[in-house]
């Protein structure tokens, strides 16, 4: 069966909300065509549109998306990583992996994947929106971490026997409380 036929069949199952059935269709195709497990890597024809590499990358991407919809983030990441292994130029797999990283709270990784997706497909508005939203979320998290660290340091100093901690070019000096 051709990869395009498998994609159509799996999409029909997805439309009927049969995600598990769609996953099985992709898994069977991958198995039948020599992509049985994580370590399997057949020799592929050249990269580019309609190449074997693109087809395999797209099937791993699509199966990963189905796993994402089932909230199987680890399984989705595994498939997205395999999709990238077979076709490093497939922008949707970076965008989708970035989305999973975002959902898992790994914003730095999400930003990097979203950036790659925008570079590979600069005209895709969804990729750019995803990138900017992820950058905004990363900035919010970093600001919160900074505020939390500042509060932690102040509370620690308040509860310690030290009045002050000074950092200068010679190192750290402490001013002990005189009680």
NORPE-V452477 format. One record per helix or strand. SS is the DSSP state (h for helix, s for strand). FROM is the first residue (numbers start at 0). LEN is the number of residues. If there is no record, write none. Layout:
ss from len
SS FROM LEN
SS FROM LEN
This chain:
ss from len
h 2 13
h 18 14
h 51 18
h 72 14
h 90 14
h 106 14
h 124 35
s 161 7
s 170 6
